Amino acid sequence: MSERQLTHVQLEGSMVPVVADCDVVVIGAGPAGHSAAVSAARNGSSVTLLERYHHLGGMASGGMVLVLDDMVNEGNEIVTTGLVDEFVERLEKQDAAVYPPREECQTNWEMWQKWSRWGCIDFHKAMMPQPIIHAVAFDPDAWKRVSLDMVREAKVNLRTHSWFSDVLMEGGKITGVIAQTKMGRQAIRAKIVVDATGDLDVGVAAGADYTDGQFIVTTVFRLCDVDTKKAIEFEFSHPEEYKKIDRQARRVIGGAWGMWWLKTPLPGVVWCNCPHMPGYDGLTPEHMVAAEYEGRERMMNLLAYARENVPGFENAKMLGAAEQMGIRQTRLLQGEYVVTKDDVSSRRYFQDTVCRGRDYYTPYRSLLPKGIDNLIVAGRHYSVDSDAQKLSREIPPCMSQGEAAGVAATLALEGDIALRQVDHKDIQKRMRAQGADPGDAPSANALIEPAVAAE
Ligand SMILES: Cc1cc2nc3c(=O)[nH]c(=O)nc-3n(C[C@H](O)[C@H](O)[C@H](O)COP(=O)(O)OP(=O)(O)OC[C@H]3O[C@@H](n4cnc5c(N)ncnc54)[C@H](O)[C@@H]3O)c2cc1C
């Protein structure tokens, strides 16, 4: 039903308690928001981090998206460093991250057999075997633990179970945000606001320009009691038979990328980044209910098929679906600069690049809305067109955006200036100083327009 067909009720205004007063409030503790909060706090800002759920991590934990992609470019340089590196190191210490050693990042069948089922492949390459690359398979619960550790160590004021619902504004500035909680509405006052909701919730409430994006949604799930060794041996010893079974499995689930199951750091547990369900709007409750019904039915159908037909899956059981619906794209900011598909695919370098992923560069302007002085975004809803977002929304680059946004917020506070007045060179310098790659030194294959080169 459309907004216009609904009847409406008028809500009375009410007094709302102020529960925090800080330099920076970050809304959303997914990969981007977590990085933004930690980065701003480590740079000296007082930070409040608001999250609607009990856990931190967004799609990387609650959404059970379990491989970090877009960390290397075609030249095999690692392009997402800083907080991404630190996060992976912390996961590794908990035996919760697996990735190929650099010397095994090769293109041959031996390495393919060893690493492809970890998802450490360059899935952009239309060739077989695809190159093995630096990508990281991880455990979602460890992601939550590491996120909490880092937030606590950085002395971020964490407020979970707090659903952002509105902004307080004076002129073109946001003076605070309102969160809905079990205790009623609560206000957080802040000088700078980082929208890391993935859906531009804050930006929309503040009147930022945006476009409605949409992409397939997925109820990601995990199976346990899988004999992965047997499954892989069968795949390689009976390739034709395997292909037939696999094709049917993908038909049963109704849409999956090349591999419908991947290994995880937990023995016998595989994650299934499927089904692909088009036509759902990730913001509309009625759509999400329908997607939940459809996704759960499909995953049980796949389990039944796999138990009957896929060697290694005879005893497989449903470990569970992700807590959060897998939403890839909804509203996208249309800010100071809108990154296009051509920018991403031509590897266009911008003078004000503050972070990057694979072979794409993210200009500082694409984190800034037009007309709102103290709001910055980080994450999958940055200022980008729908097709470009599909190619530039992976977890590590979203974390790097967050790290850059946290730095920018602090620089704005230090200089007592608007976010758009912060010099991108200062952000780049600070990012480098904290071990992050701001993408200011373009790779050899970058497209550098003459005007940019001359600047
Ligand atoms: C099914 C699927 C498969 C994917 N596969 C991969 C992959 O293999 N590798 C990869 O690197 N990337 C993958 N991605 C992309 C990646 O997961 C996301 O683009 C990335 O997580 C975006 O990070 P984010 O922080 O911007 O948003 P999110 O991860 O969506 O985090 C947003 C956070 O904000 C919180 N929030 C939202 N609204 C509010 C509110 N109003 N109040 C308070 N809190 C709020 C949410 O609860 C959440 O914690 C996949 C995505 C999906 C959906």
The ligand as an SDF file (V2000), in Angstrom:
LIG
                    3D

 53 58  0  0  0  0  0  0  0  0999 V2000
   23.6990  -11.0900    1.0160 C   0  0  0  0  0  0  0  0  0  0  0  0
   24.8970  -10.2030    0.9090 C   0  0  0  0  0  0  0  0  0  0  0  0
   26.1120  -10.7120    0.4970 C   0  0  0  0  0  0  0  0  0  0  0  0
   27.2470   -9.9030    0.4510 C   0  0  0  0  0  0  0  0  0  0  0  0
   28.4570  -10.4530    0.1190 N   0  0  0  0  0  0  0  0  0  0  0  0
   29.5900   -9.7700    0.3920 C   0  0  0  0  0  0  0  0  0  0  0  0
   30.8470  -10.4240    0.4100 C   0  0  0  0  0  0  0  0  0  0  0  0
   30.9420  -11.6200    0.1260 O   0  0  0  0  0  0  0  0  0  0  0  0
   31.9470   -9.7020    0.7520 N   0  0  0  0  0  0  0  0  0  0  0  0
   31.8680   -8.3770    1.0900 C   0  0  0  0  0  0  0  0  0  0  0  0
   32.9200   -7.7940    1.4250 O   0  0  0  0  0  0  0  0  0  0  0  0
   30.6930   -7.7210    1.0690 N   0  0  0  0  0  0  0  0  0  0  0  0
   29.5430   -8.3890    0.7500 C   0  0  0  0  0  0  0  0  0  0  0  0
   28.3280   -7.7660    0.8140 N   0  0  0  0  0  0  0  0  0  0  0  0
   28.2600   -6.3030    1.0190 C   0  0  0  0  0  0  0  0  0  0  0  0
   28.4690   -5.8610    2.4460 C   0  0  0  0  0  0  0  0  0  0  0  0
   28.0030   -6.8060    3.3690 O   0  0  0  0  0  0  0  0  0  0  0  0
   27.7770   -4.5380    2.7610 C   0  0  0  0  0  0  0  0  0  0  0  0
   27.7960   -3.6600    1.6750 O   0  0  0  0  0  0  0  0  0  0  0  0
   28.4630   -3.8810    3.9640 C   0  0  0  0  0  0  0  0  0  0  0  0
   28.2350   -4.6680    5.1120 O   0  0  0  0  0  0  0  0  0  0  0  0
   27.9510   -2.4880    4.1690 C   0  0  0  0  0  0  0  0  0  0  0  0
   28.4170   -2.0130    5.4160 O   0  0  0  0  0  0  0  0  0  0  0  0
   27.6730   -0.7870    6.1000 P   0  0  0  0  0  0  0  0  0  0  0  0
   28.3070   -0.5720    7.4120 O   0  0  0  0  0  0  0  0  0  0  0  0
   27.5930    0.3390    5.1360 O   0  0  0  0  0  0  0  0  0  0  0  0
   26.1440   -1.2730    6.2630 O   0  0  0  0  0  0  0  0  0  0  0  0
   25.5290   -2.4650    7.1150 P   0  0  0  0  0  0  0  0  0  0  0  0
   26.4290   -3.6240    7.1700 O   0  0  0  0  0  0  0  0  0  0  0  0
   24.1640   -2.6570    6.5510 O   0  0  0  0  0  0  0  0  0  0  0  0
   25.4180   -1.8390    8.5780 O   0  0  0  0  0  0  0  0  0  0  0  0
   24.4780   -0.8280    8.8960 C   0  0  0  0  0  0  0  0  0  0  0  0
   24.3180   -0.7960   10.4120 C   0  0  0  0  0  0  0  0  0  0  0  0
   23.4350    0.2660   10.7730 O   0  0  0  0  0  0  0  0  0  0  0  0
   22.4450   -0.2140   11.6780 C   0  0  0  0  0  0  0  0  0  0  0  0
   21.2450    0.6200   11.4770 N   0  0  0  0  0  0  0  0  0  0  0  0
   20.5300    0.7580   10.3350 C   0  0  0  0  0  0  0  0  0  0  0  0
   19.5220    1.6100   10.5130 N   0  0  0  0  0  0  0  0  0  0  0  0
   19.5840    2.0240   11.8130 C   0  0  0  0  0  0  0  0  0  0  0  0
   18.7860    2.9010   12.5880 C   0  0  0  0  0  0  0  0  0  0  0  0
   17.7290    3.5480   12.0720 N   0  0  0  0  0  0  0  0  0  0  0  0
   19.1450    3.0980   13.8800 N   0  0  0  0  0  0  0  0  0  0  0  0
   20.2300    2.4490   14.4390 C   0  0  0  0  0  0  0  0  0  0  0  0
   20.9930    1.5920   13.7250 N   0  0  0  0  0  0  0  0  0  0  0  0
   20.6870    1.3930   12.4200 C   0  0  0  0  0  0  0  0  0  0  0  0
   22.2370   -1.6570   11.2510 C   0  0  0  0  0  0  0  0  0  0  0  0
   21.6360   -2.4330   12.2630 O   0  0  0  0  0  0  0  0  0  0  0  0
   23.6800   -2.0740   10.9640 C   0  0  0  0  0  0  0  0  0  0  0  0
   24.3610   -2.4820   12.1160 O   0  0  0  0  0  0  0  0  0  0  0  0
   27.1480   -8.5330    0.8000 C   0  0  0  0  0  0  0  0  0  0  0  0
   25.9160   -8.0050    1.2060 C   0  0  0  0  0  0  0  0  0  0  0  0
   24.8140   -8.8270    1.2690 C   0  0  0  0  0  0  0  0  0  0  0  0
   23.5090   -8.2580    1.7390 C   0  0  0  0  0  0  0  0  0  0  0  0
  1  2  1  0
  2  3  1  0
  2 52  2  0
  3  4  2  0
  4  5  1  0
  4 50  1  0
  5  6  2  0
  6  7  1  0
  6 13  1  0
  7  8  2  0
  7  9  1  0
  9 10  1  0
 10 11  2  0
 10 12  1  0
 12 13  2  0
 13 14  1  0
 14 15  1  0
 14 50  1  0
 15 16  1  0
 16 17  1  0
 16 18  1  0
 18 19  1  0
 18 20  1  0
 20 21  1  0
 20 22  1  0
 22 23  1  0
 23 24  1  0
 24 25  2  0
 24 26  1  0
 24 27  1  0
 27 28  1  0
 28 29  2  0
 28 30  1  0
 28 31  1  0
 31 32  1  0
 32 33  1  0
 33 34  1  0
 33 48  1  0
 34 35  1  0
 35 36  1  0
 35 46  1  0
 36 37  1  0
 36 45  1  0
 37 38  2  0
 38 39  1  0
 39 40  1  0
 39 45  2  0
 40 41  1  0
 40 42  2  0
 42 43  1  0
 43 44  2  0
 44 45  1  0
 46 47  1  0
 46 48  1  0
 48 49  1  0
 50 51  2  0
 51 52  1  0
 52 53  1  0
M  END
$$$$
